[in-house]
Amino acid sequence: MRNASRSALAEELANARHSTLRLFDRLTDAQWRVPYLPTINPPRWELGHVGWFQEYWCLRQGPGGRMLDSMMPASDDFYDSRVVPHRRRWEFDLPSDHDTRAYLADTLDATLERLARAEDSDEGLYFFRLGLFHEYMHAEAFAYTWQTLGYECPEPLTRVAAYEGRRAARRVAGGVVEIGAPQGAGFAFDNEQWSTPVEVGSFEIALQPVTNAEFLRFVSDGGYRDARWWDPEPFALLRGAGRTMPRYWREREARVQARRFDRWEPLEPDAPLVHVSAHEAQAYCRWAGRRLPTEAEWVFAARNVEGFDWGAQVWEWTATPFEPLAAFSPGPYREYSAPFFGTHRIVRGGSVATPRGMVDDRFRNFYTPERDDIFVGFRVCGD
């Protein structure tokens, strides 16, 4: 989708909007109203925000930098995530479900009409691609919101699947790898600007992320009670919360179960571990005598190592803080990356909830290291 033509982009924008709206078809009246949580948004606010973002960037950029009016009066006052504090999103008297859906339909129709007249070039299609990728990101955010709230699994989301046989780790000689996106190669997020060579030394890396069975051995060995494996602050928070295993695990009748959306199921031992924080990943690595890969090691392996399994199951924590590349310059959506440098961690790959058009080895995703609600796991690495 980074190089999608005008016609392909139009088709995918319509598909993405259809998928977005379908996520909400099964919500009951009560499920539209959710308690405040710092890791999610109110569903009705987030749905309206998806339409607002597309309208703002694809339709409202007037001549001379002047902003045109929205189809929905006062929409900037409640849908603009750059200026609306997260807590306030629960306080607005938002448009009804019917009016919100109508707004998304109207903004899509107008966007497709504008797209049909756009120049079929990277510059001419930039904001339409930005709008598509933004909707992709919220599609995944809706999925982890449904997981957080214990709602029914959204269709057609597949499950994290068990591996058919475990692949051995691979020794890698290392070399030079380009981090970021090359200029003139289609759409690029601002934190990918521009491709930067990084020297990678020799290392060893697992071909697949850590499985439930592997992590269960850490849990069974008292890993959540042993301060040796943890940084002090996350360990103190863990102990204060009484946690002895990952967020969506529990023990019943001497067996471990995992919650998948609204259902508790037996833990699948050979499936990749999912829903763990970077702190949990690091603790496991210390216990196992391993470490997390750096971003550069991960990318080098993804591009050069045969059998390196990535992008279809779980996002993967790396050891690399989220920082700008040498040639970074904020894009038109200036708040996408810059406010998060230094506080977030690079996450690589993709998950079962990631729309396929989003999966790319250039994509530098990022989250704060305590996040365990997203569809994220990790793989181990060594020198």
N, C-alpha and C positions, 0 to 999 in steps of 0.2 A: 504493500500500500504506500510505501514511501515514494515509489515511482509510478503510482497509479495514474493512468490517463484520465481525461475528463469523463469519458463514458464509464470506465471502471469505477471511478470515484463516486459518480452519481449512483450507480447500482449499490455500492457498499454503504454509502450514507443512508440509503433507504433501508437496506438490510439491518444496519445497526440500530436505526430508530425502531424498526419493527421488533427487534429483539429486546430493546430497552422497554418498550411498552408491554410486551408479553410478560416480562418479569413481574408486573404489578397486577396481572389479571386475577391471580388467586388470593390476593390479600383480602382479609376480612376488614370490616370497619375498625375493629380493635387493633389490628396489625398496622394500620396506617399511623396510629398514635403510639409512639415509642418513648420510653424514658430517656432522660439525658444521659449520654455516654460520650466521653471525650474522643472515642475512636470511630464513631459513626456520625451520620447526619440523619435528620428526620427524613423518611422516605419521600414525602411530598415535596419538601424543600429541595432535595437532591434531584428529583425528577424535573422540577421546574428549572433548576440551575443548568441542567444539560441543555435544555432548549434555549435558555438565556445566553449561554456561552456561545452556542452556534450562531445565534442571531447577532450577538455583539461583534464577533470577529468576521463573520461572513456577510452581514447585511448592513451594519450600522456605521461602517467606516466611511464618512463623508469626505468631500473635497477639502483640502487644506487641513486635514486632521480633525475636522469638526464631526462630532458624534450625532448621528441621526436619532430620532425618537424610536423607542421600542414599540412593538405591537401591543405590548401589555403595559399600560401606564404604571409608573412607579416601580417597575420591575428591578431597576438598579438598586432600589432601596433595600430589597431583601434577597436578591439572587447573586449579587456581586460578592463572591467569596474573598476578594482582595480586601474589602473594607468592612464586611459584615462579620463581627466576632462569632466564633463557633457557637458559643452558648446562646447567643441571641436568636439563632435559627429555630429554636424551640418556642420562641415567644411571639412570632409573627402570626397575624391572621391571614394565612396564605390563601390563594385562590383554591377553589374546590377541585376535586379530582377531575371532574368533567372539564372545567375551564383549563386546568393544567394540561390535560391531554390535547385539548383543542389548540392550545398555544404551541405544543410540540409539533402538531400536525401542520399548523400554519407556518411555523419557522422552517420546517423541512421543505414544504412546498416552495416557499420563497427562496430558500437556499439553492434548491435544485434549478429553479428558474434562473437565478443569478449565475450558477455554475455553468449552465448551458451557453452563456455569453462570455465566459471567462477565457482568457488566453490559455491555451493548452501547453503550459510551460511550468517549470518549478516555481517561478515567481508568481505566475498567475494563479496557481493552484495551492499556494502555501497555506492560506487561511482555511480552505476547505479541507485540506489534509489535517491541519491542526484541529479543526472541529471534529473530524472523524476519530483521531487518536484520543482526544479528550473524552468522547463518548465511549470508546473502548475502555479507557481507564475507569470510568464510572460503572461500566458493566461489571468489571471485576470488583469494584467497591460494593456494588449491590450484592454480589455473591457473598463476600465476607461479612456484610451486614446481616444477610439472612442467616449465615452460620452463627454469628454472634448472638442473634436474637432467638435462635432455635426455630426458625421458620422452615417450612417444607423446602426440600432441595429444588432450586429453580431448574426448569427444563431449558435446554437439553444438556445441562452440565453433566459431564462424565465424572466418575469417581477416580481417585488416586488408585492406580492399579498395581497389583503385585508384580514384581520382577520375575521373569521366567529364567531362573538361574542367575547367580551372582557373578559379576565380572570382576576380575582382579584389578588391583591398582596398576597404574602404568608409570614407569620412569620416563621422564621427559628431559631431553638435553637442554632445552631452553633456547633462547634466541631473542630476536626483536619482534615485538607485536605492536600494532597500531591501535591505540585506544581512541575512541571517538569516531566521528564521521568525516569522510573526505569531502572536500568542497566539490560542488557540482554533481553530487551523486544522489539527488533527490532530497526529500524532506529530512531535516535534522533538528532535533531538540537543541536548545541553546547550550545545555551542559555537555553536548557531544562536539561542540565546536572548539577547535577542529582537530582532525586526526593527529595524534601525538605519538611518536615512537617511544616505546619503553623497553629497556633491556631486561630480560627475564633470565635468571640463572637456572641451573638444573634443579629439578624438583620431582617429587612423586605425588600423583594425585589419583584419587578414586575415580573410577569410570562412572559410578552412579552415586547418588546421594545416600546418606545414612538411612537404614531401614528402621521400622518400628522394633524389630527383634534386637537389633544392635543397640538401640537406645534403651530398650527395656533392661538390658544387662547393666547399664549405667544406673538406672533407677533402682534395680534390685540390689545393687551393690551399695546402696545408701548414698548415691550421688547427690541427691537433693539435701542431704543432711551434713555433708562434709565440706567445710569451708575451704579446704585446700584447692578445690576446683573452681572457685568462684571469685569474681571481684567483690570487694566488701559491700558496696552499696546494693547491688542487685541481690546479693545473698541475704542481706538484712531484710530487704523487702519480701523476698521469697519466704523467709522464716516467719515474718510478721503475718503473712497471708496464710500460713499453714500449708503451703504447697509442697507436695512430695512427688509430683509427676507433672507432665505437661498439662496445659490448660484444659484440653478436651479429653483427658483420660480419667478413668475412675476404676476402682477395684470392686468387684462384686463376686462373692463366693469364690475367692482366691483366683479369680480370672480378671484380666484387664480388658476394659471396654473403651471404645473411643466414640465420641459423639460426632456424627455426621449430620449436620443440620438439625432435624427434629428427632433423630433416632440414635439410640445407643446400640452399637454393634460390637461383636467380638473384634479385638484388635487383630488386624491382618499383619502377621509377622513379616512378610516379604515385601510389603508395600513401603514406599519411602515415607519417612517421618514427615509430618506436616503440622503447622501451627506451633512453632517454637520460636523463642526470641533469640537474638544474637548472643545474649548472655548464656542461655541454655546451650547453644551450639558451642560456645567457647569452653564452657565447663566440661561438656562431653569430650571435646578435643584434648583438654588437659588430662582428663582421666585416662584417655586412650593413648596418650603420648603422641598426639598428632596436633594439627593446627588447622585453621581455616585458610583457604587459598586467598591470595591477594586478587584484586580485580584483574591485574595483568596476567597472572598465572591462569586464572579461570578462562579469560578470553583466548590466551595462547592455546590452552588445551581444547577449547571448543572448536577452534579453527584448524588444529593440527593433529589431534590425537584421534585415531580411529577407535570407534566404539564409545566415545565420550557422549553420554546420554544426558541431554538437557532440553529444556523448553516446553515439555509436554506435561509434566507432572507437578513439580513444585518450584517456586522461586528458590534461590539459594543465597544465603548470607555469604558475604566475603569479609575479609579482615580490613578492607580499605574504607577509610572515612570518605564521605561525599564531599568532594572539593572540586573547584573549577579546573578545567584543563588550561594550558598556558595561553591559548588564544581565545579564552572565553569572553563573550560579550552578551549581555542580556538580549533576548529576542523581543519581539513586539509584546508578547505576554511576559512582562518583565518579572513577574512574581512566581514564575514556574519553578525556578531553581535557586536563584540567589538567596532568598531568605532562609534556605535550609542547609547551606554550606556550613560544615563544621559541627552540626548537631545530628546529622543523619549518617547512615551507613549504606554503602553500595550493595545493592541486591541484583543478582544477575539471573537470566534465563527466561522463565515463564512458567505458568501453572495451568492446571486443568480449567481454571476460571479465566484465563487470559485469552481474549479473542486472537485467532491465529494471525490476523493481519498486524498484530502488535509485536509478535515474537521476532526478534532480530538481535544478532550478536553485537550490534552497535549500541543497543538501548541500555542506558545507565539508570536503572530504577533505584529508588532510595527510600528508606524508612528509618525511623528512630529505632535504636537497638532493642528497646523493650517490647516492640510490637510482636505479639504472638497470635494475633487474630487473623492475619493475612495467610495466604496459602504458601507458606515458606518453610523450607527445610535447609539442609546444608550438606556438603560433602567434605571429606577430610583430605588433608594434604600433608606433605612432609618434605624435609630437605634431603 
